[in-house]
């Protein structure tokens, strides 16, 4: 057996085992990233949509590697202007005073681009990554002579991130 043949065999085995180990993480990131493309994890102003708690938590793990979702406190509303009050950066008694309302910045004259086609493309990429990863797991089991080792690696790829998140 030639050296290049042995190298290719070793490279295929490394690819197989590393791929099975990281497959659960790829599935997680493909799924949560696909949902985030359309901001399904966020509340939007002027809308009654409230994302499910599980979706907000998964998005937080995806973005910040923690399940702790920070609470966003609403800004107090100035009764006269019906706009959020902005605290001054000064210290002492002036720090609690309401800052004067500043003029709105000039509106850009460049036309807004429609982000929907790009969002659809990235949602398709997420779906493709998800399906491709599932097919990779299927092929790993179908063509491997060591299904027990693959199962251990796959289980380790699920359990290890959960354990690390709990630490």
C-alpha positions as CSV (number, residue, x, y, z in Angstrom):
1,X,0.0,0.0,0.0
2,X,1.4,3.3,-1.0
3,X,2.0,6.2,1.4
4,X,-0.6,8.4,-0.4
5,X,-3.2,5.6,-0.1
6,X,-2.5,5.3,3.6
7,X,-2.7,9.0,4.0
8,X,-6.1,9.1,2.2
9,X,-7.4,6.3,4.3
10,X,-6.4,8.1,7.5
11,X,-7.8,11.4,6.3
12,X,-11.2,9.6,5.6
13,X,-11.2,8.1,9.0
14,X,-10.4,11.4,10.7
15,X,-13.1,13.1,8.6
16,X,-15.6,10.4,9.6
17,X,-15.0,10.5,13.3
18,X,-14.7,14.2,13.7
19,X,-17.7,14.7,11.5
20,X,-19.9,12.4,13.6
21,X,-18.7,14.0,16.8
22,X,-19.5,17.6,15.6
23,X,-22.7,16.6,13.8
24,X,-25.0,17.4,16.7
25,X,-23.5,20.9,17.0
26,X,-23.9,21.4,13.3
27,X,-27.5,20.4,13.4
28,X,-28.1,22.8,16.4
29,X,-26.4,25.8,14.7
30,X,-28.1,25.1,11.3
31,X,-31.5,24.9,13.0
32,X,-31.2,27.9,15.3
33,X,-29.4,30.0,12.6
34,X,-32.2,29.3,10.1
35,X,-34.7,30.6,12.6
36,X,-32.6,33.6,13.4
37,X,-32.5,34.6,9.8
38,X,-36.1,35.8,10.1
39,X,-35.6,37.2,13.6
40,X,-38.1,34.7,15.0
41,X,-36.3,34.9,18.4
42,X,-36.9,38.6,18.8
43,X,-39.9,40.8,19.7
44,X,-40.5,43.6,17.2
45,X,-41.7,47.1,18.0
46,X,-45.3,47.7,17.0
47,X,-46.1,44.0,16.8
48,X,-47.9,41.6,19.2
49,X,-45.5,38.8,18.3
50,X,-43.8,37.3,21.3
51,X,-41.3,34.5,20.6
52,X,-41.6,31.3,22.5
53,X,-39.2,31.0,25.5
54,X,-37.5,27.9,24.1
55,X,-36.7,29.8,20.8
56,X,-35.3,32.8,22.7
57,X,-33.1,30.5,24.9
58,X,-31.8,28.5,21.9
59,X,-30.9,31.8,20.1
60,X,-29.1,33.0,23.2
61,X,-27.1,29.8,23.3
62,X,-26.4,30.1,19.5
63,X,-25.2,33.7,19.8
64,X,-23.7,34.0,23.3
65,X,-23.0,30.4,24.4
66,X,-25.2,30.8,27.5
67,X,-28.8,30.0,28.2
68,X,-29.2,33.0,30.4
69,X,-31.3,35.5,28.6
70,X,-30.8,39.1,29.8
71,X,-33.9,40.9,30.8
72,X,-34.5,44.1,28.9
73,X,-35.9,46.8,31.1
74,X,-38.1,49.3,29.3
75,X,-36.9,52.9,29.4
76,X,-39.1,55.2,31.5
77,X,-41.4,57.4,29.4
78,X,-41.2,61.2,29.7
79,X,-44.9,62.2,30.3
80,X,-44.5,65.5,28.4
81,X,-42.9,64.1,25.2
82,X,-44.1,60.5,25.3
83,X,-40.5,59.5,24.5
84,X,-38.1,57.4,26.6
85,X,-36.3,59.5,29.1
86,X,-32.5,59.4,28.7
87,X,-30.4,59.8,31.8
88,X,-27.6,62.3,31.8
89,X,-24.0,61.1,32.0
90,X,-23.2,63.6,34.8
91,X,-22.9,62.5,38.4
92,X,-24.7,63.8,41.4
93,X,-28.2,65.2,41.5
94,X,-28.1,66.1,37.8
95,X,-27.6,62.4,36.9
96,X,-31.3,61.6,37.3
97,X,-32.5,64.6,35.2
98,X,-34.0,64.0,31.8
99,X,-31.8,65.0,29.0
100,X,-33.3,67.3,26.4
101,X,-34.8,65.5,23.3
102,X,-32.3,65.8,20.5
103,X,-33.4,66.4,16.9
104,X,-33.8,63.3,14.8
105,X,-30.8,62.5,12.6
106,X,-31.1,63.1,8.9
107,X,-32.7,60.3,6.9
108,X,-30.4,58.7,4.4
109,X,-31.4,59.3,0.8
110,X,-30.1,56.0,-0.5
111,X,-32.9,53.6,-1.2
112,X,-33.4,50.7,1.2
113,X,-32.4,47.4,-0.2
114,X,-34.8,44.5,0.2
115,X,-33.1,41.9,2.5
116,X,-35.7,39.2,1.9
117,X,-33.9,37.5,-1.1
118,X,-30.7,37.2,1.0
119,X,-32.6,36.0,4.0
120,X,-34.3,33.3,1.9
121,X,-30.9,32.3,0.5
122,X,-29.4,31.9,4.0
123,X,-32.5,30.0,5.2
124,X,-31.9,27.6,2.3
125,X,-28.2,27.3,3.3
126,X,-29.3,26.5,6.9
127,X,-31.7,23.8,5.5
128,X,-29.0,22.5,3.2
129,X,-26.5,22.2,6.1
130,X,-29.1,20.5,8.3
131,X,-30.1,17.9,5.6
132,X,-26.5,17.4,4.6
133,X,-25.4,16.7,8.2
134,X,-28.3,14.2,8.6
135,X,-27.2,12.5,5.4
136,X,-23.6,12.4,6.6
137,X,-24.7,10.7,9.8
138,X,-26.7,8.2,7.8
139,X,-23.8,7.5,5.5
140,X,-21.4,7.1,8.4
141,X,-23.5,4.3,9.9
142,X,-24.3,2.8,6.5
143,X,-20.7,2.4,5.4
144,X,-18.8,2.1,8.6
145,X,-17.7,-1.2,10.2
146,X,-17.7,0.4,13.7
147,X,-21.3,1.5,14.5
148,X,-20.6,1.3,18.2
149,X,-17.7,3.8,18.0
150,X,-19.9,6.1,15.8
151,X,-22.7,5.9,18.4
152,X,-20.2,6.8,21.2
153,X,-18.9,9.8,19.2
154,X,-22.4,11.0,18.3
155,X,-23.5,10.7,22.0
156,X,-20.4,12.5,23.1
157,X,-21.2,15.3,20.6
158,X,-24.6,15.7,22.2
159,X,-23.6,15.3,25.9
160,X,-20.3,17.3,26.0
161,X,-21.7,20.7,25.0
162,X,-24.5,20.2,27.5
163,X,-22.0,19.4,30.3
164,X,-19.8,22.3,29.3
165,X,-22.8,24.6,29.4
166,X,-23.7,23.5,32.9
167,X,-20.1,24.1,34.2
